[in-house]
Amino acid sequence: MPRRKLTELTDNDVEELLNFKKELQELKRIRETGTKAEKVTWVKRQSQDREHCCHWPGCRKQVPPAMWGCYPHWMKLPKYLRDKIWSAYRPGQEKDMSPSKEYIKVTREVRNWIKTNYPNTEKKEK
Ligand SMILES: [Zn+2]
């Protein structure tokens, strides 16, 4: 939104601000007390608003920054790892670039799991 004096705000600007406020409040609530289902809903609503590749080694597919990776690769991960990602994921971390230490630890664990279980993955997918 371009910088304007408060008195010059249009109805549109006000609506945009109110929506933004609503979204922030919802985000805050989900971060504090949200269930996994609410996190899932949040992630599914996020769009591809910047470049962000799937985290599977060698995969070039663009996925919304809120997502760990593309669907086929996500589904290759065992459920216990997917659950760990969900529980460490803080909705909005993709916006303020503040993943928790726990999240970073889990993504490292996932990378190691892929290396062990799909050792040739990078070569194959390039
Ligand atoms: Zn992928």
Backbone and ligand atoms as CSV (ligand in chain L), in Angstrom:
chain,resi,resn,atom,element,x,y,z
A,1,MET,N,N,0.868,-1.199,0.000
A,1,MET,CA,C,0.000,0.000,0.000
A,1,MET,C,C,0.895,1.237,0.000
A,2,PRO,N,N,0.660,2.185,-0.942
A,2,PRO,CA,C,1.514,3.387,-0.956
A,2,PRO,C,C,1.285,4.224,0.303
A,3,ARG,N,N,2.324,4.924,0.717
A,3,ARG,CA,C,2.238,5.760,1.898
A,3,ARG,C,C,1.287,6.928,1.652
A,4,ARG,N,N,0.355,7.120,2.530
A,4,ARG,CA,C,-0.591,8.234,2.392
A,4,ARG,C,C,-0.902,8.794,3.754
A,5,LYS,N,N,-1.355,10.045,3.770
A,5,LYS,CA,C,-1.791,10.618,5.048
A,5,LYS,C,C,-3.059,9.896,5.478
A,6,LEU,N,N,-3.249,9.822,6.796
A,6,LEU,CA,C,-4.432,9.128,7.316
A,6,LEU,C,C,-5.723,9.691,6.735
A,7,THR,N,N,-5.753,11.001,6.536
A,7,THR,CA,C,-6.984,11.621,6.044
A,7,THR,C,C,-7.244,11.269,4.582
A,8,GLU,N,N,-6.228,10.759,3.922
A,8,GLU,CA,C,-6.411,10.423,2.508
A,8,GLU,C,C,-6.777,8.960,2.293
A,9,LEU,N,N,-6.951,8.231,3.375
A,9,LEU,CA,C,-7.273,6.813,3.227
A,9,LEU,C,C,-8.639,6.636,2.553
A,10,THR,N,N,-8.664,5.762,1.582
A,10,THR,CA,C,-9.933,5.452,0.931
A,10,THR,C,C,-10.613,4.305,1.674
A,11,ASP,N,N,-11.868,4.064,1.350
A,11,ASP,CA,C,-12.575,2.933,1.960
A,11,ASP,C,C,-11.832,1.635,1.673
A,12,ASN,N,N,-11.287,1.572,0.487
A,12,ASN,CA,C,-10.529,0.386,0.100
A,12,ASN,C,C,-9.319,0.149,0.998
A,13,ASP,N,N,-8.601,1.234,1.261
A,13,ASP,CA,C,-7.427,1.132,2.139
A,13,ASP,C,C,-7.843,0.629,3.514
A,14,VAL,N,N,-8.932,1.204,4.015
A,14,VAL,CA,C,-9.391,0.834,5.356
A,14,VAL,C,C,-9.756,-0.647,5.385
A,15,GLU,N,N,-10.451,-1.082,4.340
A,15,GLU,CA,C,-10.835,-2.486,4.303
A,15,GLU,C,C,-9.605,-3.384,4.262
A,16,GLU,N,N,-8.630,-2.961,3.469
A,16,GLU,CA,C,-7.400,-3.735,3.364
A,16,GLU,C,C,-6.691,-3.838,4.714
A,17,LEU,N,N,-6.681,-2.698,5.430
A,17,LEU,CA,C,-6.043,-2.686,6.746
A,17,LEU,C,C,-6.782,-3.589,7.728
A,18,LEU,N,N,-8.110,-3.532,7.671
A,18,LEU,CA,C,-8.897,-4.356,8.596
A,18,LEU,C,C,-8.688,-5.839,8.303
A,19,ASN,N,N,-8.638,-6.176,7.023
A,19,ASN,CA,C,-8.383,-7.579,6.667
A,19,ASN,C,C,-7.024,-8.035,7.159
A,20,PHE,N,N,-6.063,-7.145,7.023
A,20,PHE,CA,C,-4.709,-7.453,7.455
A,20,PHE,C,C,-4.695,-7.694,8.965
A,21,LYS,N,N,-5.426,-6.834,9.681
A,21,LYS,CA,C,-5.487,-6.968,11.129
A,21,LYS,C,C,-6.143,-8.302,11.516
A,22,LYS,N,N,-7.222,-8.635,10.802
A,22,LYS,CA,C,-7.920,-9.880,11.093
A,22,LYS,C,C,-6.996,-11.076,10.880
A,23,GLU,N,N,-6.251,-11.006,9.772
A,23,GLU,CA,C,-5.342,-12.102,9.450
A,23,GLU,C,C,-4.255,-12.241,10.516
A,24,LEU,N,N,-3.743,-11.112,10.978
A,24,LEU,CA,C,-2.710,-11.149,12.015
A,24,LEU,C,C,-3.239,-11.745,13.314
A,25,GLN,N,N,-4.468,-11.353,13.662
A,25,GLN,CA,C,-5.052,-11.875,14.896
A,25,GLN,C,C,-5.260,-13.382,14.800
A,26,GLU,N,N,-5.721,-13.811,13.624
A,26,GLU,CA,C,-5.939,-15.239,13.451
A,26,GLU,C,C,-4.602,-15.985,13.533
A,27,LEU,N,N,-3.603,-15.397,12.886
A,27,LEU,CA,C,-2.277,-16.004,12.900
A,27,LEU,C,C,-1.770,-16.152,14.336
A,28,LYS,N,N,-1.953,-15.106,15.116
A,28,LYS,CA,C,-1.495,-15.109,16.503
A,28,LYS,C,C,-2.210,-16.221,17.276
A,29,ARG,N,N,-3.503,-16.331,17.046
A,29,ARG,CA,C,-4.271,-17.339,17.766
A,29,ARG,C,C,-3.807,-18.752,17.379
A,30,ILE,N,N,-3.637,-18.976,16.063
A,30,ILE,CA,C,-3.221,-20.316,15.627
A,30,ILE,C,C,-1.840,-20.644,16.181
A,31,ARG,N,N,-0.960,-19.626,16.215
A,31,ARG,CA,C,0.382,-19.873,16.746
A,31,ARG,C,C,0.331,-20.293,18.198
A,32,GLU,N,N,-0.596,-19.689,18.938
A,32,GLU,CA,C,-0.626,-19.950,20.376
A,32,GLU,C,C,-1.393,-21.208,20.741
A,33,THR,N,N,-2.568,-21.361,20.148
A,33,THR,CA,C,-3.414,-22.466,20.604
A,33,THR,C,C,-3.950,-23.320,19.460
A,34,GLY,N,N,-3.423,-23.076,18.237
A,34,GLY,CA,C,-4.012,-23.744,17.080
A,34,GLY,C,C,-3.789,-25.256,17.062
A,35,THR,N,N,-4.740,-25.963,16.479
A,35,THR,CA,C,-4.612,-27.400,16.303
A,35,THR,C,C,-3.862,-27.664,15.001
A,36,LYS,N,N,-3.488,-28.906,14.783
A,36,LYS,CA,C,-2.824,-29.261,13.534
A,36,LYS,C,C,-3.747,-28.937,12.355
A,37,ALA,N,N,-5.040,-29.238,12.507
A,37,ALA,CA,C,-5.993,-28.982,11.419
A,37,ALA,C,C,-5.994,-27.499,11.034
A,38,GLU,N,N,-5.886,-26.626,12.035
A,38,GLU,CA,C,-5.874,-25.194,11.725
A,38,GLU,C,C,-4.585,-24.795,11.025
A,39,LYS,N,N,-3.489,-25.423,11.422
A,39,LYS,CA,C,-2.230,-25.155,10.715
A,39,LYS,C,C,-2.346,-25.595,9.250
A,40,VAL,N,N,-2.954,-26.770,9.045
A,40,VAL,CA,C,-3.108,-27.285,7.681
A,40,VAL,C,C,-3.921,-26.297,6.844
A,41,THR,N,N,-5.024,-25.821,7.411
A,41,THR,CA,C,-5.864,-24.851,6.699
A,41,THR,C,C,-5.058,-23.601,6.363
A,42,TRP,N,N,-4.280,-23.145,7.307
A,42,TRP,CA,C,-3.459,-21.952,7.081
A,42,TRP,C,C,-2.496,-22.179,5.918
A,43,VAL,N,N,-1.782,-23.293,5.969
A,43,VAL,CA,C,-0.771,-23.567,4.939
A,43,VAL,C,C,-1.420,-23.678,3.564
A,44,LYS,N,N,-2.583,-24.343,3.506
A,44,LYS,CA,C,-3.239,-24.515,2.201
A,44,LYS,C,C,-3.695,-23.193,1.608
A,45,ARG,N,N,-3.909,-22.195,2.467
A,45,ARG,CA,C,-4.371,-20.904,1.971
A,45,ARG,C,C,-3.220,-20.025,1.483
A,46,GLN,N,N,-2.003,-20.419,1.790
A,46,GLN,CA,C,-0.865,-19.571,1.423
A,46,GLN,C,C,-0.514,-19.740,-0.050
A,47,SER,N,N,-0.065,-18.634,-0.647
A,47,SER,CA,C,0.221,-18.696,-2.070
A,47,SER,C,C,1.721,-18.651,-2.319
A,48,GLN,N,N,2.063,-18.797,-3.589
A,48,GLN,CA,C,3.467,-18.728,-4.002
A,48,GLN,C,C,3.822,-17.262,-4.112
A,49,ASP,N,N,4.173,-16.615,-2.980
A,49,ASP,CA,C,4.400,-15.168,-3.074
A,49,ASP,C,C,5.873,-14.807,-3.234
A,50,ARG,N,N,6.729,-15.826,-3.280
A,50,ARG,CA,C,8.134,-15.588,-3.629
A,50,ARG,C,C,8.716,-16.923,-4.082
A,51,GLU,N,N,9.946,-16.878,-4.600
A,51,GLU,CA,C,10.600,-18.109,-5.032
A,51,GLU,C,C,10.832,-19.006,-3.834
A,52,HIS,N,N,10.472,-20.247,-3.955
A,52,HIS,CA,C,10.703,-21.199,-2.865
A,52,HIS,C,C,10.570,-22.609,-3.431
A,53,CYS,N,N,11.690,-23.340,-3.393
A,53,CYS,CA,C,11.715,-24.689,-3.958
A,53,CYS,C,C,11.328,-25.722,-2.912
A,54,CYS,N,N,10.830,-26.823,-3.406
A,54,CYS,CA,C,10.642,-28.019,-2.594
A,54,CYS,C,C,11.974,-28.356,-1.905
A,55,HIS,N,N,11.919,-28.810,-0.643
A,55,HIS,CA,C,13.159,-29.084,0.088
A,55,HIS,C,C,13.775,-30.446,-0.218
A,56,TRP,N,N,13.105,-31.239,-1.057
A,56,TRP,CA,C,13.689,-32.525,-1.427
A,56,TRP,C,C,14.945,-32.255,-2.247
A,57,PRO,N,N,16.075,-32.887,-1.898
A,57,PRO,CA,C,17.312,-32.584,-2.629
A,57,PRO,C,C,17.139,-32.773,-4.134
A,58,GLY,N,N,17.511,-31.765,-4.892
A,58,GLY,CA,C,17.465,-31.848,-6.344
A,58,GLY,C,C,16.123,-31.511,-6.959
A,59,CYS,N,N,15.078,-31.391,-6.151
A,59,CYS,CA,C,13.762,-31.075,-6.719
A,59,CYS,C,C,13.671,-29.573,-6.956
A,60,ARG,N,N,13.251,-29.198,-8.154
A,60,ARG,CA,C,13.192,-27.772,-8.510
A,60,ARG,C,C,11.780,-27.215,-8.443
A,61,LYS,N,N,10.853,-28.041,-7.998
A,61,LYS,CA,C,9.469,-27.599,-8.055
A,61,LYS,C,C,9.223,-26.442,-7.089
A,62,GLN,N,N,8.526,-25.414,-7.599
A,62,GLN,CA,C,8.166,-24.270,-6.770
A,62,GLN,C,C,6.956,-24.628,-5.917
A,63,VAL,N,N,7.059,-24.363,-4.626
A,63,VAL,CA,C,5.914,-24.562,-3.741
A,63,VAL,C,C,5.772,-23.327,-2.850
A,64,PRO,N,N,4.548,-23.033,-2.412
A,64,PRO,CA,C,4.377,-21.872,-1.531
A,64,PRO,C,C,5.332,-21.964,-0.339
A,65,PRO,N,N,5.911,-20.825,0.074
A,65,PRO,CA,C,6.904,-20.830,1.148
A,65,PRO,C,C,6.408,-21.471,2.450
A,66,ALA,N,N,5.097,-21.542,2.617
A,66,ALA,CA,C,4.577,-22.156,3.839
A,66,ALA,C,C,4.717,-23.683,3.804
A,67,MET,N,N,4.969,-24.230,2.620
A,67,MET,CA,C,5.022,-25.687,2.499
A,67,MET,C,C,6.450,-26.206,2.512
A,68,TRP,N,N,6.616,-27.392,3.090
A,68,TRP,CA,C,7.945,-27.992,3.128
A,68,TRP,C,C,8.389,-28.377,1.722
A,69,GLY,N,N,7.486,-28.974,0.954
A,69,GLY,CA,C,7.874,-29.426,-0.371
A,69,GLY,C,C,6.673,-29.773,-1.224
A,70,CYS,N,N,6.970,-30.302,-2.418
A,70,CYS,CA,C,5.883,-30.670,-3.315
A,70,CYS,C,C,5.176,-31.913,-2.773
A,71,TYR,N,N,3.979,-32.149,-3.241
A,71,TYR,CA,C,3.172,-33.225,-2.672
A,71,TYR,C,C,3.815,-34.608,-2.801
A,72,PRO,N,N,4.308,-34.994,-4.011
A,72,PRO,CA,C,4.895,-36.344,-4.124
A,72,PRO,C,C,6.073,-36.553,-3.167
A,73,HIS,N,N,6.904,-35.529,-2.987
A,73,HIS,CA,C,8.052,-35.686,-2.088
A,73,HIS,C,C,7.620,-35.676,-0.631
A,74,TRP,N,N,6.674,-34.815,-0.324
A,74,TRP,CA,C,6.128,-34.761,1.035
A,74,TRP,C,C,5.614,-36.150,1.433
A,75,MET,N,N,4.935,-36.817,0.483
A,75,MET,CA,C,4.343,-38.106,0.786
A,75,MET,C,C,5.386,-39.231,0.846
A,76,LYS,N,N,6.599,-38.964,0.355
A,76,LYS,CA,C,7.660,-39.968,0.487
A,76,LYS,C,C,8.202,-40.003,1.911
A,77,LEU,N,N,8.014,-38.923,2.640
A,77,LEU,CA,C,8.502,-38.887,4.022
A,77,LEU,C,C,7.616,-39.771,4.892
A,78,PRO,N,N,8.228,-40.471,5.843
A,78,PRO,CA,C,7.398,-41.278,6.752
A,78,PRO,C,C,6.509,-40.364,7.595
A,79,LYS,N,N,5.395,-40.906,8.029
A,79,LYS,CA,C,4.421,-40.080,8.733
A,79,LYS,C,C,5.005,-39.445,9.995
A,80,TYR,N,N,5.879,-40.184,10.694
A,80,TYR,CA,C,6.393,-39.600,11.943
A,80,TYR,C,C,7.203,-38.330,11.673
A,81,LEU,N,N,7.868,-38.268,10.508
A,81,LEU,CA,C,8.620,-37.055,10.182
A,81,LEU,C,C,7.684,-35.925,9.756
A,82,ARG,N,N,6.653,-36.289,8.992
A,82,ARG,CA,C,5.683,-35.261,8.603
A,82,ARG,C,C,5.018,-34.672,9.847
A,83,ASP,N,N,4.700,-35.548,10.800
A,83,ASP,CA,C,4.092,-35.057,12.041
A,83,ASP,C,C,5.036,-34.135,12.800
A,84,LYS,N,N,6.331,-34.487,12.786
A,84,LYS,CA,C,7.310,-33.629,13.469
A,84,LYS,C,C,7.371,-32.255,12.821
A,85,ILE,N,N,7.326,-32.238,11.481
A,85,ILE,CA,C,7.358,-30.954,10.778
A,85,ILE,C,C,6.132,-30.141,11.163
A,86,TRP,N,N,4.975,-30.803,11.147
A,86,TRP,CA,C,3.756,-30.078,11.521
A,86,TRP,C,C,3.859,-29.509,12.930
A,87,SER,N,N,4.365,-30.302,13.849
A,87,SER,CA,C,4.311,-29.815,15.219
A,87,SER,C,C,5.338,-28.706,15.453
A,88,ALA,N,N,6.447,-28.719,14.686
A,88,ALA,CA,C,7.444,-27.661,14.864
A,88,ALA,C,C,7.117,-26.418,14.036
A,89,TYR,N,N,6.256,-26.585,13.032
A,89,TYR,CA,C,5.930,-25.467,12.138
A,89,TYR,C,C,5.122,-24.398,12.880
A,90,ARG,N,N,5.582,-23.148,12.754
A,90,ARG,CA,C,4.889,-22.024,13.348
A,90,ARG,C,C,4.225,-21.249,12.221
A,91,PRO,N,N,2.901,-21.236,12.149
A,91,PRO,CA,C,2.267,-20.534,11.023
A,91,PRO,C,C,2.797,-19.112,10.931
A,92,GLY,N,N,3.131,-18.706,9.722
A,92,GLY,CA,C,3.636,-17.351,9.517
A,92,GLY,C,C,5.156,-17.285,9.540
A,93,GLN,N,N,5.838,-18.382,9.921
A,93,GLN,CA,C,7.306,-18.348,9.958
A,93,GLN,C,C,7.874,-18.043,8.578
A,94,GLU,N,N,7.098,-18.420,7.535
A,94,GLU,CA,C,7.532,-18.171,6.163
A,94,GLU,C,C,7.417,-16.692,5.811
A,95,LYS,N,N,6.687,-15.926,6.635
A,95,LYS,CA,C,6.534,-14.497,6.354
A,95,LYS,C,C,7.556,-13.673,7.125
A,96,ASP,N,N,7.738,-13.995,8.406
A,96,ASP,CA,C,8.724,-13.213,9.168
A,96,ASP,C,C,10.079,-13.928,9.262
A,97,MET,N,N,10.227,-15.023,8.506
A,97,MET,CA,C,11.495,-15.761,8.429
A,97,MET,C,C,11.993,-16.144,9.823
A,98,SER,N,N,11.121,-16.667,10.615
A,98,SER,CA,C,11.511,-17.003,11.982
A,98,SER,C,C,11.126,-18.429,12.351
A,99,PRO,N,N,11.630,-19.425,11.576
A,99,PRO,CA,C,11.335,-20.794,11.982
A,99,PRO,C,C,11.946,-21.057,13.363
A,100,SER,N,N,11.293,-21.874,14.149
A,100,SER,CA,C,11.812,-22.175,15.484
A,100,SER,C,C,13.063,-23.044,15.373
A,101,LYS,N,N,13.836,-23.079,16.465
A,101,LYS,CA,C,15.020,-23.959,16.495
A,101,LYS,C,C,14.587,-25.390,16.235
A,102,GLU,N,N,13.451,-25.745,16.824
A,102,GLU,CA,C,12.907,-27.082,16.680
A,102,GLU,C,C,12.661,-27.401,15.193
A,103,TYR,N,N,12.093,-26.421,14.465
A,103,TYR,CA,C,11.790,-26.633,13.056
A,103,TYR,C,C,13.078,-26.884,12.264
A,104,ILE,N,N,14.098,-26.095,12.564
A,104,ILE,CA,C,15.371,-26.246,11.859
A,104,ILE,C,C,15.980,-27.618,12.164
A,105,LYS,N,N,15.856,-28.030,13.425
A,105,LYS,CA,C,16.345,-29.354,13.818
A,105,LYS,C,C,15.613,-30.452,13.031
A,106,VAL,N,N,14.304,-30.296,12.913
A,106,VAL,CA,C,13.510,-31.310,12.210
A,106,VAL,C,C,13.880,-31.347,10.729
A,107,THR,N,N,14.076,-30.178,10.102
A,107,THR,CA,C,14.410,-30.204,8.671
A,107,THR,C,C,15.774,-30.881,8.460
A,108,ARG,N,N,16.667,-30.736,9.432
A,108,ARG,CA,C,17.955,-31.418,9.338
A,108,ARG,C,C,17.751,-32.938,9.433
A,109,GLU,N,N,16.902,-33.324,10.361
A,109,GLU,CA,C,16.602,-34.747,10.529
A,109,GLU,C,C,16.006,-35.313,9.236
A,110,VAL,N,N,15.136,-34.527,8.607
A,110,VAL,CA,C,14.498,-34.966,7.362
A,110,VAL,C,C,15.552,-35.136,6.264
A,111,ARG,N,N,16.447,-34.151,6.162
A,111,ARG,CA,C,17.504,-34.258,5.139
A,111,ARG,C,C,18.330,-35.525,5.336
A,112,ASN,N,N,18.664,-35.813,6.590
A,112,ASN,CA,C,19.449,-37.028,6.862
A,112,ASN,C,C,18.658,-38.285,6.524
A,113,TRP,N,N,17.373,-38.250,6.841
A,113,TRP,CA,C,16.537,-39.405,6.521
A,113,TRP,C,C,16.533,-39.646,5.012
A,114,ILE,N,N,16.417,-38.566,4.232
A,114,ILE,CA,C,16.390,-38.699,2.765
A,114,ILE,C,C,17.722,-39.263,2.269
A,115,LYS,N,N,18.828,-38.720,2.808
A,115,LYS,CA,C,20.157,-39.198,2.403
A,115,LYS,C,C,20.303,-40.695,2.641
A,116,THR,N,N,19.794,-41.148,3.798
A,116,THR,CA,C,19.911,-42.564,4.148
A,116,THR,C,C,18.996,-43.432,3.288
A,117,ASN,N,N,17.774,-42.964,3.059
A,117,ASN,CA,C,16.783,-43.815,2.400
A,117,ASN,C,C,16.725,-43.643,0.888
A,118,TYR,N,N,17.159,-42.501,0.411
A,118,TYR,CA,C,17.198,-42.249,-1.043
A,118,TYR,C,C,18.567,-41.678,-1.390
A,119,PRO,N,N,19.628,-42.518,-1.250
A,119,PRO,CA,C,20.990,-41.980,-1.388
A,119,PRO,C,C,21.294,-41.400,-2.765
A,120,ASN,N,N,20.584,-41.851,-3.808
A,120,ASN,CA,C,20.908,-41.339,-5.152
A,120,ASN,C,C,19.955,-40.262,-5.615
A,121,THR,N,N,19.170,-39.753,-4.693
A,121,THR,CA,C,18.068,-38.897,-5.126
A,121,THR,C,C,18.528,-37.691,-5.917
A,122,GLU,N,N,19.625,-37.030,-5.490
A,122,GLU,CA,C,20.021,-35.812,-6.181
A,122,GLU,C,C,20.421,-36.069,-7.629
A,123,LYS,N,N,21.154,-37.166,-7.830
A,123,LYS,CA,C,21.576,-37.494,-9.189
A,123,LYS,C,C,20.371,-37.773,-10.089
A,124,LYS,N,N,19.451,-38.565,-9.521
A,124,LYS,CA,C,18.313,-38.990,-10.317
A,124,LYS,C,C,17.438,-37.836,-10.805
A,125,GLU,N,N,17.251,-36.847,-9.956
A,125,GLU,CA,C,16.216,-35.846,-10.263
A,125,GLU,C,C,16.749,-34.661,-11.065
A,126,LYS,N,N,18.074,-34.582,-11.268
A,126,LYS,CA,C,18.591,-33.414,-11.966
A,126,LYS,C,C,18.380,-33.472,-13.466
L,1,ZN,ZN,ZN,9.693,-32.034,-4.664
